[in-house]
């Protein structure tokens, strides 16, 4: 069995801490049993490792999230990278062609697709071991995991099983998108299950599906037409059109921590960061800023402050923030080498753009050897020591040094001890895409020095 772990999302419902790069699965606000902070993706990978499935796992994600994944998970889990973020049907289809043509996976191999942001206990993943036998016994094309609903909910889709039971699974009668509460009560009484987004099928099922749709089954060919694929969910395009599906009931802990109301239930402290709460019930503060936040006499609320902005909301209404987010400018990003935070953006009267960042490079890590075509940079070393290369010349740097990087100059840095750098960018056009990388390897960059 191969596991495809889907990592995507725009991060809007957990704004301002999440964005299109640091989506909710990367927020380190959960806790391990030892009390250490961890993110959803770290928790899921830890649990998959506990049940012996991590070695069979590939992560499917977009280019913008690859660095933060490597930062949090490391390089051990292979990544299948989609060119841009689209629906789950394109991303799963691309992954299927990669397994088929690049890895020559057996067409009879069972492929299990999991979301990266489910909050579950270990029995959820142990249940996956039953999937191959159930697909074989039922002669079905698809198997899904369905969560036994204990209370009606209008937040989840439902899987309605046929009345006749087959023991450890049910044949699927129909799928229903998020119903109203009255309909949800009827569905709960009919033993309908919440659709938790877990799909399993033989590899050959999706290969046949792609062929019948006139789509390629070779990875390079799929990659070349990726922007032409329908931007649609796998549920709508494949699952709900299948007449031969079964669902495996899961009667345990499962939560979709998709908004601040649900997320706050799993925070071990009402205050994260600088601040205080007085005369308030069921209120949380999550503060990534250096300024304190004090809340007095405001109950049932969530207050979240980060580089992208500040949210103050009644908990039950916090998901409405998704419709209010308009900007795509990133103010904070985690990279494989550390992180950066945008402190200021401005434009001079002459039209020169300026961006000021605080860049943190972890000890032993390095930025790529690179250049920019549309901006110059001035680096002021705030703390730490490191090595700096400018146009194939190697220097040592320390706190207090000011480094001038002209437009088009090749440059890179490695931290010997943790480096904090104030980076000022100046140019007619400043964008993250303005970067040409020569090598990620510091060894190769040093070997090229005069």
Residue pairs with C-beta under 8 A, 6 or more apart in sequence:
1 53
1 56
1 109
1 110
1 111
1 112
1 128
1 129
1 131
1 132
1 200
2 56
2 57
2 58
2 99
2 105
2 109
2 110
2 111
2 112
2 203
3 48
3 53
3 56
3 57
3 58
3 112
3 114
3 128
4 57
4 58
4 60
4 80
4 92
4 95
4 111
4 112
4 113
4 114
5 44
5 45
5 48
5 57
5 58
5 59
5 60
5 77
5 114
5 115
5 116
6 60
6 61
6 88
6 91
6 92
6 113
6 114
6 115
6 116
7 23
7 25
7 41
7 59
7 60
7 61
7 65
7 69
7 116
8 23
8 61
8 62
8 65
8 85
8 88
8 91
9 18
9 23
9 24
9 25
9 117
10 19
10 20
10 23
10 85
11 18
11 19
11 20
11 21
11 22
11 23
11 24
12 18
12 321
12 322
12 325
13 24
13 258
13 259
13 260
13 318
13 319
13 321
13 322
14 23
14 24
14 27
14 258
14 259
14 260
14 263
15 308
15 309
15 311
15 321
15 322
15 325
16 304
16 305
16 306
16 307
16 308
16 309
16 310
16 311
17 27
17 286
17 288
17 304
17 306
17 308
18 24
18 26
18 27
19 308
19 330
19 331
19 332
20 64
20 85
20 328
20 330
21 64
21 65
21 68
21 330
21 333
21 334
22 68
22 332
22 333
22 334
23 65
23 117
24 40
24 117
24 257
24 258
24 263
25 39
25 40
25 41
25 44
25 116
25 117
26 39
26 40
26 41
26 65
26 68
26 72
26 334
27 39
27 40
28 37
28 38
28 39
28 42
29 37
29 39
29 263
29 266
29 267
29 272
29 286
30 37
30 38
30 39
30 40
30 43
30 119
30 266
31 37
31 38
31 268
32 38
32 43
32 46
38 46
39 72
40 116
40 117
40 118
40 119
40 257
41 69
41 72
41 73
41 116
41 117
42 72
42 73
43 119
44 114
44 116
44 117
44 118
45 54
45 57
45 73
45 77
47 120
47 122
47 124
47 125
48 54
48 57
48 125
50 122
50 125
51 122
51 125
51 126
51 128
51 129
53 125
53 128
54 77
57 77
58 77
58 78
58 79
58 80
58 95
58 98
58 99
59 69
59 73
59 77
59 78
59 79
59 80
59 116
60 79
60 80
60 82
60 91
60 92
60 94
60 95
61 69
61 79
61 80
61 81
61 82
62 81
62 82
62 83
62 84
62 85
63 81
63 82
63 83
63 84
64 85
66 79
66 81
67 334
67 335
67 336
68 333
68 334
68 335
68 336
69 79
70 79
70 336
71 334
71 335
71 336
72 334
80 94
80 95
80 98
82 90
82 91
82 94
82 226
83 223
83 226
83 227
84 226
84 227
86 226
86 229
86 231
87 230
87 231
87 232
87 233
87 234
87 237
88 113
88 233
88 234
88 235
89 229
89 230
89 232
89 233
89 234
89 236
89 237
89 238
90 226
90 229
90 230
90 231
90 232
92 113
92 206
92 234
93 206
93 210
93 215
93 222
93 229
94 219
94 222
94 223
94 226
96 111
96 203
96 206
96 207
96 210
96 217
97 210
97 216
97 217
97 218
97 219
97 221
97 222
98 219
99 105
99 109
99 111
99 203
100 107
100 203
100 207
100 217
100 218
100 219
101 217
101 218
101 219
101 220
102 219
105 203
106 203
107 202
107 203
107 204
107 207
108 202
108 203
108 204
109 202
109 203
110 131
110 132
110 135
110 200
110 201
110 202
110 203
111 200
111 201
111 202
111 203
111 206
112 128
112 131
112 198
112 199
112 200
113 197
113 198
113 199
113 200
113 234
114 197
114 198
115 196
115 197
115 198
117 256
117 257
117 258
118 124
118 196
118 197
118 254
118 255
118 256
119 253
119 254
119 255
119 256
119 257
119 266
120 252
120 253
120 254
120 255
121 252
121 253
123 250
123 252
124 145
124 250
124 252
124 253
124 254
127 145
127 248
127 250
128 145
128 200
130 168
130 248
131 143
131 200
131 248
134 140
134 143
134 168
134 169
134 246
134 248
135 143
135 200
135 201
135 202
135 246
137 166
138 166
138 169
138 171
138 246
139 244
140 171
140 244
140 245
140 246
141 201
141 202
141 205
141 242
141 244
141 245
142 199
142 200
142 201
142 205
142 238
142 239
142 242
142 244
142 245
142 246
143 169
143 199
143 200
143 201
143 245
143 246
143 247
143 248
144 159
144 172
144 195
144 198
144 199
144 200
144 239
144 245
144 246
144 247
144 248
145 196
145 198
145 247
145 248
145 250
146 159
146 161
146 193
146 194
146 195
146 196
146 247
146 248
146 249
146 250
147 193
147 194
147 196
147 249
147 250
147 251
147 254
148 191
148 193
148 194
148 249
148 250
148 251
149 156
149 158
149 184
149 187
149 188
149 192
149 193
149 194
151 188
152 181
152 184
152 185
152 187
152 188
153 181
153 184
153 194
154 178
154 179
154 180
154 181
154 184
155 178
155 256
155 258
156 178
156 194
156 195
156 196
156 256
157 175
157 176
157 177
157 178
157 194
157 195
157 235
158 175
158 176
158 179
158 184
158 187
158 192
158 193
158 194
158 195
159 172
159 175
159 192
159 193
159 194
159 195
159 247
160 172
160 173
160 174
160 175
160 176
160 187
160 190
160 192
161 170
161 171
161 172
161 173
161 191
161 192
161 193
161 247
162 170
162 171
162 172
162 173
164 171
166 246
168 248
169 246
169 247
169 248
169 249
170 246
170 247
170 249
171 245
171 246
172 245
172 246
172 247
175 195
175 235
175 239
175 240
176 183
176 187
176 192
179 187
193 247
193 249
194 254
195 235
196 250
196 254
196 256
197 235
199 234
199 238
199 239
206 238
207 217
209 238
210 216
210 217
211 217
215 222
215 225
215 229
216 222
216 225
230 237
239 245
255 262
255 266
256 262
257 263
257 266
258 319
259 318
259 319
260 284
260 302
260 304
260 311
260 313
260 315
260 318
260 319
261 302
261 315
261 316
261 318
261 319
264 284
264 302
264 315
267 284
267 286
270 277
270 283
270 284
270 285
271 277
271 284
271 285
271 287
272 284
272 285
272 286
272 287
273 285
273 286
273 287
273 288
273 289
273 293
273 305
274 287
274 289
274 290
274 291
274 292
274 293
275 285
275 287
275 292
275 293
275 294
275 295
275 303
276 285
276 292
276 294
276 295
277 283
277 285
277 294
277 295
277 296
278 294
278 295
278 296
278 297
279 296
279 297
280 295
280 296
280 297
280 298
280 299
280 301
281 299
281 300
282 299
282 300
282 301
282 315
283 295
283 298
283 299
283 300
283 301
283 302
283 303
284 301
284 302
284 303
285 293
285 295
285 303
285 304
286 302
286 303
286 304
286 305
287 293
287 303
287 304
287 305
288 305
288 306
288 307
288 332
289 305
289 306
289 307
291 305
293 303
293 305
295 301
295 303
300 314
300 315
300 316
301 312
301 313
301 314
301 315
302 311
302 312
302 313
302 314
302 315
302 318
303 310
303 311
303 312
304 310
304 311
305 311
306 331
306 332
307 331
307 332
307 341
307 342
308 327
308 330
308 331
308 332
311 318
311 321
313 320
313 321
329 342
329 345
330 342
330 432
331 341
331 342
332 339
332 340
332 341
332 342
333 339
333 340
336 365
337 361
337 362
337 365
337 366
337 367
337 415
338 359
338 360
338 361
338 362
338 365
338 415
339 359
339 360
340 357
340 358
340 359
340 360
340 423
341 357
341 358
342 355
342 356
342 357
343 356
343 357
343 358
344 354
344 355
344 356
345 353
345 354
345 355
345 356
346 353
346 354
347 353
347 354
348 354
351 428
352 426
352 427
352 428
353 375
353 425
353 426
353 427
353 428
353 429
353 430
354 424
354 425
354 426
354 430
355 424
355 425
355 430
356 422
356 423
356 424
356 425
357 422
357 423
357 425
358 382
358 420
358 421
358 422
358 423
359 379
359 419
359 420
359 421
359 422
359 423
360 418
360 419
360 420
360 421
361 367
361 384
361 386
361 413
361 414
361 415
361 418
361 419
361 421
362 415
362 418
363 415
363 416
363 417
363 418
364 414
364 415
364 416
365 414
365 415
366 412
366 413
366 414
366 415
366 442
366 445
367 412
367 413
367 414
368 412
368 437
368 438
368 439
368 440
369 389
369 410
369 411
369 412
369 437
369 438
369 439
369 440
369 442
369 444
369 445
369 448
370 410
370 411
370 412
370 435
370 436
370 437
370 438
371 408
371 409
371 410
371 411
371 435
371 436
371 438
372 407
372 408
372 427
372 434
372 435
372 436
373 407
373 408
373 434
373 436
374 407
374 427
374 428
374 429
374 430
374 431
374 434
375 407
375 425
375 426
375 427
375 429
375 430
375 434
376 404
376 405
376 406
376 407
376 425
376 426
376 427
377 405
377 411
377 423
377 424
377 425
377 426
378 402
378 403
378 404
378 405
378 423
378 424
378 426
379 402
379 403
379 405
379 413
379 421
379 422
379 423
379 424
380 401
380 402
380 403
380 421
380 422
380 424
381 397
381 398
381 399
381 400
381 401
381 402
381 403
381 419
381 420
381 421
382 399
382 420
382 421
382 422
383 399
383 418
383 419
383 420
384 398
384 399
384 415
384 416
384 417
384 418
384 419
384 420
385 396
385 397
385 398
385 399
385 415
385 416
385 417
385 419
386 396
386 397
386 413
386 414
386 415
386 416
386 417
386 419
387 394
387 395
387 396
387 397
387 413
387 414
387 416
387 442
387 446
388 394
388 395
388 396
388 397
388 403
388 411
388 412
388 413
389 395
389 410
389 411
389 412
389 413
389 445
389 446
389 449
390 403
390 405
390 409
390 410
390 411
391 409
391 410
391 411
392 410
392 448
392 449
392 450
393 449
393 450
394 446
394 449
397 403
397 413
405 411
407 427
410 438
412 442
412 445
413 419
413 421
414 442
427 434
438 445
439 445
